[in-house]
Amino acid sequence: MAKTGKPIKLAVYFHPGVFLTEKLQEMEITEKQFSEISGLPEKTISLINSEKMDIDSSTAATLEKATRIPATLWLKLQENYNIYRFKKMAKAI
């Protein structure tokens, strides 16, 4: 197969809350337990998991400490989701 030199882009975008929900399931802990581990309010975790709150750099740094998943990944997930969301809104206009 010939190489084109173009990077592969995946067309799958999701809110970082989806990823956090899966991580908590993998860790076999509740939002309340994660709140105690991370220091984030339980309400914040619930809002992120339900995709009602975006992740900022401070939250990403806290998530990194609690999950050992780099803050840059949390922020990239958020950035990709934001781009997807705004492109979707632009198409609707």
PDB file of N, CA, C and O in Angstrom:
ATOM      1  N   MET A   1       0.848  -1.185   0.000  1.00  0.00           N
ATOM      2  CA  MET A   1       0.000   0.000   0.000  1.00  0.00           C
ATOM      3  C   MET A   1       0.888   1.241   0.000  1.00  0.00           C
ATOM      4  O   MET A   1       1.838   1.330   0.777  1.00  0.00           O
ATOM      5  N   ALA A   2       0.583   2.171  -0.850  1.00  0.00           N
ATOM      6  CA  ALA A   2       1.368   3.399  -0.966  1.00  0.00           C
ATOM      7  C   ALA A   2       1.076   4.335   0.201  1.00  0.00           C
ATOM      8  O   ALA A   2      -0.050   4.428   0.691  1.00  0.00           O
ATOM      9  N   LYS A   3       2.121   5.019   0.622  1.00  0.00           N
ATOM     10  CA  LYS A   3       1.966   6.007   1.683  1.00  0.00           C
ATOM     11  C   LYS A   3       1.709   7.366   1.058  1.00  0.00           C
ATOM     12  O   LYS A   3       2.365   7.747   0.088  1.00  0.00           O
ATOM     13  N   THR A   4       0.769   8.082   1.605  1.00  0.00           N
ATOM     14  CA  THR A   4       0.431   9.403   1.067  1.00  0.00           C
ATOM     15  C   THR A   4       1.134  10.518   1.827  1.00  0.00           C
ATOM     16  O   THR A   4       1.223  11.643   1.337  1.00  0.00           O
ATOM     17  N   GLY A   5       1.628  10.217   3.008  1.00  0.00           N
ATOM     18  CA  GLY A   5       2.270  11.235   3.821  1.00  0.00           C
ATOM     19  C   GLY A   5       1.293  12.087   4.604  1.00  0.00           C
ATOM     20  O   GLY A   5       1.699  12.975   5.354  1.00  0.00           O
ATOM     21  N   LYS A   6       0.008  11.821   4.434  1.00  0.00           N
ATOM     22  CA  LYS A   6      -1.012  12.578   5.156  1.00  0.00           C
ATOM     23  C   LYS A   6      -1.317  11.881   6.472  1.00  0.00           C
ATOM     24  O   LYS A   6      -1.441  10.657   6.516  1.00  0.00           O
ATOM     25  N   PRO A   7      -1.439  12.658   7.551  1.00  0.00           N
ATOM     26  CA  PRO A   7      -1.787  12.041   8.830  1.00  0.00           C
ATOM     27  C   PRO A   7      -3.222  11.510   8.803  1.00  0.00           C
ATOM     28  O   PRO A   7      -4.097  12.069   8.142  1.00  0.00           O
ATOM     29  N   ILE A   8      -3.434  10.446   9.518  1.00  0.00           N
ATOM     30  CA  ILE A   8      -4.775   9.864   9.615  1.00  0.00           C
ATOM     31  C   ILE A   8      -5.547  10.634  10.678  1.00  0.00           C
ATOM     32  O   ILE A   8      -5.052  10.854  11.784  1.00  0.00           O
ATOM     33  N   LYS A   9      -6.751  11.034  10.336  1.00  0.00           N
ATOM     34  CA  LYS A   9      -7.617  11.731  11.288  1.00  0.00           C
ATOM     35  C   LYS A   9      -8.829  10.861  11.539  1.00  0.00           C
ATOM     36  O   LYS A   9      -9.479  10.385  10.608  1.00  0.00           O
ATOM     37  N   LEU A  10      -9.118  10.665  12.788  1.00  0.00           N
ATOM     38  CA  LEU A  10     -10.315   9.916  13.152  1.00  0.00           C
ATOM     39  C   LEU A  10     -11.488  10.879  13.240  1.00  0.00           C
ATOM     40  O   LEU A  10     -11.343  11.999  13.729  1.00  0.00           O
ATOM     41  N   ALA A  11     -12.621  10.453  12.778  1.00  0.00           N
ATOM     42  CA  ALA A  11     -13.813  11.295  12.799  1.00  0.00           C
ATOM     43  C   ALA A  11     -14.716  10.925  13.965  1.00  0.00           C
ATOM     44  O   ALA A  11     -15.941  10.935  13.850  1.00  0.00           O
ATOM     45  N   VAL A  12     -14.096  10.602  15.077  1.00  0.00           N
ATOM     46  CA  VAL A  12     -14.861  10.250  16.268  1.00  0.00           C
ATOM     47  C   VAL A  12     -14.556  11.304  17.333  1.00  0.00           C
ATOM     48  O   VAL A  12     -13.422  11.440  17.791  1.00  0.00           O
ATOM     49  N   TYR A  13     -15.581  12.031  17.707  1.00  0.00           N
ATOM     50  CA  TYR A  13     -15.418  13.083  18.698  1.00  0.00           C
ATOM     51  C   TYR A  13     -16.418  12.844  19.821  1.00  0.00           C
ATOM     52  O   TYR A  13     -17.586  12.537  19.581  1.00  0.00           O
ATOM     53  N   PHE A  14     -15.942  12.989  21.038  1.00  0.00           N
ATOM     54  CA  PHE A  14     -16.822  12.808  22.183  1.00  0.00           C
ATOM     55  C   PHE A  14     -16.351  13.703  23.322  1.00  0.00           C
ATOM     56  O   PHE A  14     -15.180  14.073  23.408  1.00  0.00           O
ATOM     57  N   HIS A  15     -17.280  14.031  24.176  1.00  0.00           N
ATOM     58  CA  HIS A  15     -16.988  14.864  25.339  1.00  0.00           C
ATOM     59  C   HIS A  15     -16.058  14.090  26.280  1.00  0.00           C
ATOM     60  O   HIS A  15     -16.205  12.876  26.422  1.00  0.00           O
ATOM     61  N   PRO A  16     -15.106  14.771  26.923  1.00  0.00           N
ATOM     62  CA  PRO A  16     -14.207  14.086  27.848  1.00  0.00           C
ATOM     63  C   PRO A  16     -14.932  13.389  29.001  1.00  0.00           C
ATOM     64  O   PRO A  16     -14.375  12.496  29.641  1.00  0.00           O
ATOM     65  N   GLY A  17     -16.165  13.798  29.262  1.00  0.00           N
ATOM     66  CA  GLY A  17     -16.950  13.141  30.305  1.00  0.00           C
ATOM     67  C   GLY A  17     -17.215  11.677  29.982  1.00  0.00           C
ATOM     68  O   GLY A  17     -17.316  10.849  30.887  1.00  0.00           O
ATOM     69  N   VAL A  18     -17.326  11.356  28.709  1.00  0.00           N
ATOM     70  CA  VAL A  18     -17.504   9.959  28.292  1.00  0.00           C
ATOM     71  C   VAL A  18     -16.272   9.164  28.707  1.00  0.00           C
ATOM     72  O   VAL A  18     -16.380   8.052  29.225  1.00  0.00           O
ATOM     73  N   PHE A  19     -15.105   9.745  28.473  1.00  0.00           N
ATOM     74  CA  PHE A  19     -13.837   9.102  28.822  1.00  0.00           C
ATOM     75  C   PHE A  19     -13.709   8.961  30.341  1.00  0.00           C
ATOM     76  O   PHE A  19     -13.272   7.922  30.837  1.00  0.00           O
ATOM     77  N   LEU A  20     -14.090  10.010  31.078  1.00  0.00           N
ATOM     78  CA  LEU A  20     -14.012   9.958  32.537  1.00  0.00           C
ATOM     79  C   LEU A  20     -14.958   8.902  33.095  1.00  0.00           C
ATOM     80  O   LEU A  20     -14.590   8.166  34.011  1.00  0.00           O
ATOM     81  N   THR A  21     -16.154   8.820  32.561  1.00  0.00           N
ATOM     82  CA  THR A  21     -17.110   7.796  33.001  1.00  0.00           C
ATOM     83  C   THR A  21     -16.523   6.402  32.815  1.00  0.00           C
ATOM     84  O   THR A  21     -16.614   5.556  33.705  1.00  0.00           O
ATOM     85  N   GLU A  22     -15.923   6.173  31.656  1.00  0.00           N
ATOM     86  CA  GLU A  22     -15.308   4.869  31.387  1.00  0.00           C
ATOM     87  C   GLU A  22     -14.139   4.604  32.333  1.00  0.00           C
ATOM     88  O   GLU A  22     -13.941   3.474  32.779  1.00  0.00           O
ATOM     89  N   LYS A  23     -13.370   5.642  32.635  1.00  0.00           N
ATOM     90  CA  LYS A  23     -12.233   5.492  33.549  1.00  0.00           C
ATOM     91  C   LYS A  23     -12.705   5.122  34.944  1.00  0.00           C
ATOM     92  O   LYS A  23     -12.107   4.263  35.593  1.00  0.00           O
ATOM     93  N   LEU A  24     -13.769   5.758  35.413  1.00  0.00           N
ATOM     94  CA  LEU A  24     -14.295   5.434  36.746  1.00  0.00           C
ATOM     95  C   LEU A  24     -14.807   3.993  36.785  1.00  0.00           C
ATOM     96  O   LEU A  24     -14.626   3.291  37.780  1.00  0.00           O
ATOM     97  N   GLN A  25     -15.438   3.566  35.710  1.00  0.00           N
ATOM     98  CA  GLN A  25     -15.898   2.176  35.636  1.00  0.00           C
ATOM     99  C   GLN A  25     -14.711   1.222  35.667  1.00  0.00           C
ATOM    100  O   GLN A  25     -14.740   0.200  36.354  1.00  0.00           O
ATOM    101  N   GLU A  26     -13.667   1.565  34.917  1.00  0.00           N
ATOM    102  CA  GLU A  26     -12.452   0.746  34.896  1.00  0.00           C
ATOM    103  C   GLU A  26     -11.818   0.674  36.289  1.00  0.00           C
ATOM    104  O   GLU A  26     -11.334  -0.379  36.705  1.00  0.00           O
ATOM    105  N   MET A  27     -11.826   1.799  36.999  1.00  0.00           N
ATOM    106  CA  MET A  27     -11.256   1.860  38.341  1.00  0.00           C
ATOM    107  C   MET A  27     -12.191   1.232  39.382  1.00  0.00           C
ATOM    108  O   MET A  27     -11.805   1.008  40.529  1.00  0.00           O
ATOM    109  N   GLU A  28     -13.424   0.956  38.955  1.00  0.00           N
ATOM    110  CA  GLU A  28     -14.459   0.390  39.816  1.00  0.00           C
ATOM    111  C   GLU A  28     -14.707   1.249  41.051  1.00  0.00           C
ATOM    112  O   GLU A  28     -14.740   0.771  42.184  1.00  0.00           O
ATOM    113  N   ILE A  29     -14.884   2.563  40.771  1.00  0.00           N
ATOM    114  CA  ILE A  29     -15.191   3.499  41.849  1.00  0.00           C
ATOM    115  C   ILE A  29     -16.358   4.398  41.445  1.00  0.00           C
ATOM    116  O   ILE A  29     -16.654   4.568  40.263  1.00  0.00           O
ATOM    117  N   THR A  30     -17.000   4.956  42.438  1.00  0.00           N
ATOM    118  CA  THR A  30     -18.131   5.856  42.224  1.00  0.00           C
ATOM    119  C   THR A  30     -17.641   7.294  42.065  1.00  0.00           C
ATOM    120  O   THR A  30     -16.476   7.601  42.317  1.00  0.00           O
ATOM    121  N   GLU A  31     -18.546   8.159  41.646  1.00  0.00           N
ATOM    122  CA  GLU A  31     -18.218   9.579  41.557  1.00  0.00           C
ATOM    123  C   GLU A  31     -17.829  10.114  42.933  1.00  0.00           C
ATOM    124  O   GLU A  31     -16.918  10.934  43.047  1.00  0.00           O
ATOM    125  N   LYS A  32     -18.507   9.658  43.961  1.00  0.00           N
ATOM    126  CA  LYS A  32     -18.196  10.109  45.317  1.00  0.00           C
ATOM    127  C   LYS A  32     -16.790   9.677  45.723  1.00  0.00           C
ATOM    128  O   LYS A  32     -16.040  10.468  46.294  1.00  0.00           O
ATOM    129  N   GLN A  33     -16.435   8.446  45.436  1.00  0.00           N
ATOM    130  CA  GLN A  33     -15.095   7.968  45.760  1.00  0.00           C
ATOM    131  C   GLN A  33     -14.036   8.728  44.969  1.00  0.00           C
ATOM    132  O   GLN A  33     -12.976   9.065  45.495  1.00  0.00           O
ATOM    133  N   PHE A  34     -14.337   8.994  43.695  1.00  0.00           N
ATOM    134  CA  PHE A  34     -13.389   9.741  42.878  1.00  0.00           C
ATOM    135  C   PHE A  34     -13.255  11.170  43.385  1.00  0.00           C
ATOM    136  O   PHE A  34     -12.174  11.756  43.321  1.00  0.00           O
ATOM    137  N   SER A  35     -14.326  11.718  43.877  1.00  0.00           N
ATOM    138  CA  SER A  35     -14.287  13.052  44.463  1.00  0.00           C
ATOM    139  C   SER A  35     -13.306  13.087  45.635  1.00  0.00           C
ATOM    140  O   SER A  35     -12.529  14.032  45.779  1.00  0.00           O
ATOM    141  N   GLU A  36     -13.351  12.068  46.451  1.00  0.00           N
ATOM    142  CA  GLU A  36     -12.436  11.990  47.595  1.00  0.00           C
ATOM    143  C   GLU A  36     -10.995  11.826  47.147  1.00  0.00           C
ATOM    144  O   GLU A  36     -10.091  12.403  47.753  1.00  0.00           O
ATOM    145  N   ILE A  37     -10.766  11.054  46.101  1.00  0.00           N
ATOM    146  CA  ILE A  37      -9.418  10.830  45.578  1.00  0.00           C
ATOM    147  C   ILE A  37      -8.859  12.083  44.911  1.00  0.00           C
ATOM    148  O   ILE A  37      -7.707  12.456  45.130  1.00  0.00           O
ATOM    149  N   SER A  38      -9.690  12.722  44.096  1.00  0.00           N
ATOM    150  CA  SER A  38      -9.226  13.844  43.274  1.00  0.00           C
ATOM    151  C   SER A  38      -9.275  15.196  43.971  1.00  0.00           C
ATOM    152  O   SER A  38      -8.502  16.099  43.650  1.00  0.00           O
ATOM    153  N   GLY A  39     -10.187  15.327  44.924  1.00  0.00           N
ATOM    154  CA  GLY A  39     -10.384  16.629  45.555  1.00  0.00           C
ATOM    155  C   GLY A  39     -11.373  17.507  44.802  1.00  0.00           C
ATOM    156  O   GLY A  39     -11.668  18.623  45.230  1.00  0.00           O
ATOM    157  N   LEU A  40     -11.888  17.006  43.677  1.00  0.00           N
ATOM    158  CA  LEU A  40     -12.912  17.744  42.933  1.00  0.00           C
ATOM    159  C   LEU A  40     -14.264  17.521  43.597  1.00  0.00           C
ATOM    160  O   LEU A  40     -14.533  16.428  44.094  1.00  0.00           O
ATOM    161  N   PRO A  41     -15.112  18.534  43.614  1.00  0.00           N
ATOM    162  CA  PRO A  41     -16.450  18.332  44.172  1.00  0.00           C
ATOM    163  C   PRO A  41     -17.198  17.242  43.400  1.00  0.00           C
ATOM    164  O   PRO A  41     -17.048  17.122  42.184  1.00  0.00           O
ATOM    165  N   GLU A  42     -17.987  16.468  44.098  1.00  0.00           N
ATOM    166  CA  GLU A  42     -18.772  15.409  43.457  1.00  0.00           C
ATOM    167  C   GLU A  42     -19.682  15.983  42.373  1.00  0.00           C
ATOM    168  O   GLU A  42     -19.884  15.353  41.335  1.00  0.00           O
ATOM    169  N   LYS A  43     -20.223  17.156  42.607  1.00  0.00           N
ATOM    170  CA  LYS A  43     -21.100  17.810  41.631  1.00  0.00           C
ATOM    171  C   LYS A  43     -20.339  18.093  40.330  1.00  0.00           C
ATOM    172  O   LYS A  43     -20.889  17.925  39.241  1.00  0.00           O
ATOM    173  N   THR A  44     -19.092  18.517  40.440  1.00  0.00           N
ATOM    174  CA  THR A  44     -18.262  18.784  39.260  1.00  0.00           C
ATOM    175  C   THR A  44     -18.066  17.510  38.454  1.00  0.00           C
ATOM    176  O   THR A  44     -18.198  17.521  37.230  1.00  0.00           O
ATOM    177  N   ILE A  45     -17.756  16.429  39.123  1.00  0.00           N
ATOM    178  CA  ILE A  45     -17.552  15.148  38.444  1.00  0.00           C
ATOM    179  C   ILE A  45     -18.831  14.708  37.758  1.00  0.00           C
ATOM    180  O   ILE A  45     -18.801  14.232  36.624  1.00  0.00           O
ATOM    181  N   SER A  46     -19.950  14.866  38.441  1.00  0.00           N
ATOM    182  CA  SER A  46     -21.237  14.506  37.872  1.00  0.00           C
ATOM    183  C   SER A  46     -21.548  15.336  36.626  1.00  0.00           C
ATOM    184  O   SER A  46     -22.033  14.803  35.628  1.00  0.00           O
ATOM    185  N   LEU A  47     -21.269  16.639  36.682  1.00  0.00           N
ATOM    186  CA  LEU A  47     -21.520  17.516  35.540  1.00  0.00           C
ATOM    187  C   LEU A  47     -20.623  17.169  34.352  1.00  0.00           C
ATOM    188  O   LEU A  47     -21.072  17.206  33.206  1.00  0.00           O
ATOM    189  N   ILE A  48     -19.376  16.837  34.617  1.00  0.00           N
ATOM    190  CA  ILE A  48     -18.471  16.427  33.536  1.00  0.00           C
ATOM    191  C   ILE A  48     -18.960  15.120  32.930  1.00  0.00           C
ATOM    192  O   ILE A  48     -19.049  14.994  31.709  1.00  0.00           O
ATOM    193  N   ASN A  49     -19.276  14.150  33.777  1.00  0.00           N
ATOM    194  CA  ASN A  49     -19.734  12.846  33.285  1.00  0.00           C
ATOM    195  C   ASN A  49     -21.014  12.947  32.467  1.00  0.00           C
ATOM    196  O   ASN A  49     -21.220  12.172  31.532  1.00  0.00           O
ATOM    197  N   SER A  50     -21.859  13.883  32.809  1.00  0.00           N
ATOM    198  CA  SER A  50     -23.116  14.049  32.077  1.00  0.00           C
ATOM    199  C   SER A  50     -22.971  15.026  30.906  1.00  0.00           C
ATOM    200  O   SER A  50     -23.958  15.405  30.276  1.00  0.00           O
ATOM    201  N   GLU A  51     -21.730  15.425  30.624  1.00  0.00           N
ATOM    202  CA  GLU A  51     -21.403  16.304  29.493  1.00  0.00           C
ATOM    203  C   GLU A  51     -22.014  17.695  29.623  1.00  0.00           C
ATOM    204  O   GLU A  51     -22.261  18.363  28.620  1.00  0.00           O
ATOM    205  N   LYS A  52     -22.254  18.126  30.845  1.00  0.00           N
ATOM    206  CA  LYS A  52     -22.837  19.445  31.089  1.00  0.00           C
ATOM    207  C   LYS A  52     -21.784  20.456  31.526  1.00  0.00           C
ATOM    208  O   LYS A  52     -22.086  21.634  31.714  1.00  0.00           O
ATOM    209  N   MET A  53     -20.529  19.983  31.689  1.00  0.00           N
ATOM    210  CA  MET A  53     -19.436  20.864  32.085  1.00  0.00           C
ATOM    211  C   MET A  53     -18.203  20.486  31.289  1.00  0.00           C
ATOM    212  O   MET A  53     -17.853  19.311  31.178  1.00  0.00           O
ATOM    213  N   ASP A  54     -17.547  21.500  30.735  1.00  0.00           N
ATOM    214  CA  ASP A  54     -16.321  21.263  29.992  1.00  0.00           C
ATOM    215  C   ASP A  54     -15.128  21.210  30.940  1.00  0.00           C
ATOM    216  O   ASP A  54     -15.208  21.627  32.096  1.00  0.00           O
ATOM    217  N   ILE A  55     -14.035  20.691  30.426  1.00  0.00           N
ATOM    218  CA  ILE A  55     -12.805  20.563  31.213  1.00  0.00           C
ATOM    219  C   ILE A  55     -11.879  21.719  30.871  1.00  0.00           C
ATOM    220  O   ILE A  55     -11.578  21.965  29.703  1.00  0.00           O
ATOM    221  N   ASP A  56     -11.430  22.427  31.909  1.00  0.00           N
ATOM    222  CA  ASP A  56     -10.454  23.498  31.709  1.00  0.00           C
ATOM    223  C   ASP A  56      -9.087  22.994  32.155  1.00  0.00           C
ATOM    224  O   ASP A  56      -8.954  21.851  32.592  1.00  0.00           O
ATOM    225  N   SER A  57      -8.083  23.837  32.046  1.00  0.00           N
ATOM    226  CA  SER A  57      -6.719  23.396  32.344  1.00  0.00           C
ATOM    227  C   SER A  57      -6.534  23.012  33.809  1.00  0.00           C
ATOM    228  O   SER A  57      -5.784  22.084  34.110  1.00  0.00           O
ATOM    229  N   SER A  58      -7.194  23.697  34.707  1.00  0.00           N
ATOM    230  CA  SER A  58      -7.089  23.373  36.128  1.00  0.00           C
ATOM    231  C   SER A  58      -7.690  21.994  36.422  1.00  0.00           C
ATOM    232  O   SER A  58      -7.092  21.181  37.128  1.00  0.00           O
ATOM    233  N   THR A  59      -8.867  21.751  35.875  1.00  0.00           N
ATOM    234  CA  THR A  59      -9.529  20.458  36.057  1.00  0.00           C
ATOM    235  C   THR A  59      -8.701  19.352  35.411  1.00  0.00           C
ATOM    236  O   THR A  59      -8.574  18.263  35.970  1.00  0.00           O
ATOM    237  N   ALA A  60      -8.142  19.625  34.245  1.00  0.00           N
ATOM    238  CA  ALA A  60      -7.317  18.634  33.551  1.00  0.00           C
ATOM    239  C   ALA A  60      -6.107  18.257  34.404  1.00  0.00           C
ATOM    240  O   ALA A  60      -5.743  17.083  34.481  1.00  0.00           O
ATOM    241  N   ALA A  61      -5.489  19.242  35.039  1.00  0.00           N
ATOM    242  CA  ALA A  61      -4.337  18.966  35.905  1.00  0.00           C
ATOM    243  C   ALA A  61      -4.743  18.118  37.108  1.00  0.00           C
ATOM    244  O   ALA A  61      -4.004  17.227  37.524  1.00  0.00           O
ATOM    245  N   THR A  62      -5.907  18.397  37.655  1.00  0.00           N
ATOM    246  CA  THR A  62      -6.410  17.611  38.786  1.00  0.00           C
ATOM    247  C   THR A  62      -6.728  16.190  38.345  1.00  0.00           C
ATOM    248  O   THR A  62      -6.417  15.233  39.053  1.00  0.00           O
ATOM    249  N   LEU A  63      -7.349  16.049  37.174  1.00  0.00           N
ATOM    250  CA  LEU A  63      -7.657  14.715  36.648  1.00  0.00           C
ATOM    251  C   LEU A  63      -6.378  13.920  36.385  1.00  0.00           C
ATOM    252  O   LEU A  63      -6.336  12.708  36.598  1.00  0.00           O
ATOM    253  N   GLU A  64      -5.338  14.613  35.922  1.00  0.00           N
ATOM    254  CA  GLU A  64      -4.061  13.942  35.677  1.00  0.00           C
ATOM    255  C   GLU A  64      -3.517  13.334  36.971  1.00  0.00           C
ATOM    256  O   GLU A  64      -3.063  12.189  36.978  1.00  0.00           O
ATOM    257  N   LYS A  65      -3.561  14.084  38.045  1.00  0.00           N
ATOM    258  CA  LYS A  65      -3.060  13.579  39.327  1.00  0.00           C
ATOM    259  C   LYS A  65      -3.864  12.375  39.811  1.00  0.00           C
ATOM    260  O   LYS A  65      -3.305  11.433  40.373  1.00  0.00           O
ATOM    261  N   ALA A  66      -5.156  12.409  39.596  1.00  0.00           N
ATOM    262  CA  ALA A  66      -6.028  11.352  40.111  1.00  0.00           C
ATOM    263  C   ALA A  66      -6.053  10.103  39.225  1.00  0.00           C
ATOM    264  O   ALA A  66      -6.260   8.994  39.718  1.00  0.00           O
ATOM    265  N   THR A  67      -5.841  10.286  37.914  1.00  0.00           N
ATOM    266  CA  THR A  67      -5.976   9.156  36.989  1.00  0.00           C
ATOM    267  C   THR A  67      -4.667   8.737  36.333  1.00  0.00           C
ATOM    268  O   THR A  67      -4.577   7.661  35.741  1.00  0.00           O
ATOM    269  N   ARG A  68      -3.657   9.589  36.439  1.00  0.00           N
ATOM    270  CA  ARG A  68      -2.370   9.386  35.761  1.00  0.00           C
ATOM    271  C   ARG A  68      -2.503   9.465  34.231  1.00  0.00           C
ATOM    272  O   ARG A  68      -1.629   9.006  33.495  1.00  0.00           O
ATOM    273  N   ILE A  69      -3.598  10.046  33.780  1.00  0.00           N
ATOM    274  CA  ILE A  69      -3.791  10.317  32.355  1.00  0.00           C
ATOM    275  C   ILE A  69      -3.374  11.775  32.156  1.00  0.00           C
ATOM    276  O   ILE A  69      -3.902  12.663  32.826  1.00  0.00           O
ATOM    277  N   PRO A  70      -2.432  12.031  31.242  1.00  0.00           N
ATOM    278  CA  PRO A  70      -1.895  13.388  31.090  1.00  0.00           C
ATOM    279  C   PRO A  70      -2.969  14.458  30.878  1.00  0.00           C
ATOM    280  O   PRO A  70      -3.958  14.251  30.175  1.00  0.00           O
ATOM    281  N   ALA A  71      -2.736  15.600  31.508  1.00  0.00           N
ATOM    282  CA  ALA A  71      -3.650  16.735  31.352  1.00  0.00           C
ATOM    283  C   ALA A  71      -3.788  17.113  29.890  1.00  0.00           C
ATOM    284  O   ALA A  71      -4.856  17.545  29.457  1.00  0.00           O
ATOM    285  N   THR A  72      -2.720  16.955  29.130  1.00  0.00           N
ATOM    286  CA  THR A  72      -2.774  17.304  27.710  1.00  0.00           C
ATOM    287  C   THR A  72      -3.794  16.449  26.962  1.00  0.00           C
ATOM    288  O   THR A  72      -4.430  16.928  26.023  1.00  0.00           O
ATOM    289  N   LEU A  73      -3.956  15.198  27.366  1.00  0.00           N
ATOM    290  CA  LEU A  73      -4.960  14.348  26.725  1.00  0.00           C
ATOM    291  C   LEU A  73      -6.369  14.825  27.056  1.00  0.00           C
ATOM    292  O   LEU A  73      -7.223  14.905  26.173  1.00  0.00           O
ATOM    293  N   TRP A  74      -6.616  15.144  28.330  1.00  0.00           N
ATOM    294  CA  TRP A  74      -7.931  15.655  28.726  1.00  0.00           C
ATOM    295  C   TRP A  74      -8.270  16.922  27.939  1.00  0.00           C
ATOM    296  O   TRP A  74      -9.393  17.093  27.465  1.00  0.00           O
ATOM    297  N   LEU A  75      -7.275  17.808  27.809  1.00  0.00           N
ATOM    298  CA  LEU A  75      -7.504  19.057  27.094  1.00  0.00           C
ATOM    299  C   LEU A  75      -7.676  18.838  25.598  1.00  0.00           C
ATOM    300  O   LEU A  75      -8.464  19.537  24.961  1.00  0.00           O
ATOM    301  N   LYS A  76      -6.961  17.891  25.034  1.00  0.00           N
ATOM    302  CA  LYS A  76      -7.105  17.588  23.603  1.00  0.00           C
ATOM    303  C   LYS A  76      -8.486  17.005  23.318  1.00  0.00           C
ATOM    304  O   LYS A  76      -9.109  17.344  22.312  1.00  0.00           O
ATOM    305  N   LEU A  77      -8.966  16.129  24.202  1.00  0.00           N
ATOM    306  CA  LEU A  77     -10.324  15.597  24.043  1.00  0.00           C
ATOM    307  C   LEU A  77     -11.339  16.738  24.048  1.00  0.00           C
ATOM    308  O   LEU A  77     -12.263  16.764  23.234  1.00  0.00           O
ATOM    309  N   GLN A  78     -11.156  17.684  24.978  1.00  0.00           N
ATOM    310  CA  GLN A  78     -12.075  18.816  25.074  1.00  0.00           C
ATOM    311  C   GLN A  78     -11.983  19.684  23.824  1.00  0.00           C
ATOM    312  O   GLN A  78     -13.005  20.086  23.268  1.00  0.00           O
ATOM    313  N   GLU A  79     -10.766  19.972  23.383  1.00  0.00           N
ATOM    314  CA  GLU A  79     -10.571  20.803  22.194  1.00  0.00           C
ATOM    315  C   GLU A  79     -11.209  20.158  20.958  1.00  0.00           C
ATOM    316  O   GLU A  79     -11.908  20.827  20.197  1.00  0.00           O
ATOM    317  N   ASN A  80     -10.967  18.873  20.766  1.00  0.00           N
ATOM    318  CA  ASN A  80     -11.545  18.169  19.615  1.00  0.00           C
ATOM    319  C   ASN A  80     -13.069  18.180  19.673  1.00  0.00           C
ATOM    320  O   ASN A  80     -13.735  18.364  18.654  1.00  0.00           O
ATOM    321  N   TYR A  81     -13.611  17.983  20.863  1.00  0.00           N
ATOM    322  CA  TYR A  81     -15.064  18.004  21.017  1.00  0.00           C
ATOM    323  C   TYR A  81     -15.613  19.403  20.725  1.00  0.00           C
ATOM    324  O   TYR A  81     -16.652  19.543  20.080  1.00  0.00           O
ATOM    325  N   ASN A  82     -14.918  20.428  21.200  1.00  0.00           N
ATOM    326  CA  ASN A  82     -15.365  21.804  20.947  1.00  0.00           C
ATOM    327  C   ASN A  82     -15.389  22.106  19.458  1.00  0.00           C
ATOM    328  O   ASN A  82     -16.347  22.697  18.959  1.00  0.00           O
ATOM    329  N   ILE A  83     -14.347  21.706  18.749  1.00  0.00           N
ATOM    330  CA  ILE A  83     -14.291  21.932  17.305  1.00  0.00           C
ATOM    331  C   ILE A  83     -15.447  21.211  16.621  1.00  0.00           C
ATOM    332  O   ILE A  83     -16.127  21.786  15.771  1.00  0.00           O
ATOM    333  N   TYR A  84     -15.666  19.969  16.987  1.00  0.00           N
ATOM    334  CA  TYR A  84     -16.775  19.191  16.429  1.00  0.00           C
ATOM    335  C   TYR A  84     -18.113  19.885  16.696  1.00  0.00           C
ATOM    336  O   TYR A  84     -18.937  20.028  15.794  1.00  0.00           O
ATOM    337  N   ARG A  85     -18.316  20.308  17.929  1.00  0.00           N
ATOM    338  CA  ARG A  85     -19.570  20.953  18.326  1.00  0.00           C
ATOM    339  C   ARG A  85     -19.794  22.254  17.547  1.00  0.00           C
ATOM    340  O   ARG A  85     -20.905  22.523  17.091  1.00  0.00           O
ATOM    341  N   PHE A  86     -18.743  23.053  17.397  1.00  0.00           N
ATOM    342  CA  PHE A  86     -18.892  24.323  16.684  1.00  0.00           C
ATOM    343  C   PHE A  86     -19.100  24.118  15.193  1.00  0.00           C
ATOM    344  O   PHE A  86     -19.859  24.861  14.570  1.00  0.00           O
ATOM    345  N   LYS A  87     -18.438  23.121  14.608  1.00  0.00           N
ATOM    346  CA  LYS A  87     -18.671  22.829  13.186  1.00  0.00           C
ATOM    347  C   LYS A  87     -20.101  22.358  12.964  1.00  0.00           C
ATOM    348  O   LYS A  87     -20.731  22.719  11.970  1.00  0.00           O
ATOM    349  N   LYS A  88     -20.607  21.560  13.883  1.00  0.00           N
ATOM    350  CA  LYS A  88     -21.977  21.079  13.800  1.00  0.00           C
ATOM    351  C   LYS A  88     -22.964  22.238  13.887  1.00  0.00           C
ATOM    352  O   LYS A  88     -23.953  22.278  13.156  1.00  0.00           O
ATOM    353  N   MET A  89     -22.687  23.181  14.789  1.00  0.00           N
ATOM    354  CA  MET A  89     -23.557  24.346  14.932  1.00  0.00           C
ATOM    355  C   MET A  89     -23.493  25.215  13.683  1.00  0.00           C
ATOM    356  O   MET A  89     -24.514  25.749  13.250  1.00  0.00           O
ATOM    357  N   ALA A  90     -22.300  25.366  13.096  1.00  0.00           N
ATOM    358  CA  ALA A  90     -22.145  26.181  11.896  1.00  0.00           C
ATOM    359  C   ALA A  90     -22.916  25.613  10.720  1.00  0.00           C
ATOM    360  O   ALA A  90     -23.470  26.362   9.916  1.00  0.00           O
ATOM    361  N   LYS A  91     -22.952  24.299  10.617  1.00  0.00           N
ATOM    362  CA  LYS A  91     -23.711  23.657   9.548  1.00  0.00           C
ATOM    363  C   LYS A  91     -25.215  23.896   9.697  1.00  0.00           C
ATOM    364  O   LYS A  91     -25.947  23.969   8.710  1.00  0.00           O
ATOM    365  N   ALA A  92     -25.650  24.015  10.930  1.00  0.00           N
ATOM    366  CA  ALA A  92     -27.072  24.215  11.197  1.00  0.00           C
ATOM    367  C   ALA A  92     -27.545  25.617  10.874  1.00  0.00           C
ATOM    368  O   ALA A  92     -28.741  25.856  10.704  1.00  0.00           O
ATOM    369  N   ILE A  93     -26.615  26.531  10.791  1.00  0.00           N
ATOM    370  CA  ILE A  93     -26.978  27.957  10.548  1.00  0.00           C
ATOM    371  C   ILE A  93     -27.210  28.203   9.080  1.00  0.00           C
ATOM    372  O   ILE A  93     -27.520  29.327   8.684  1.00  0.00           O
TER     373      ILE A  93
END
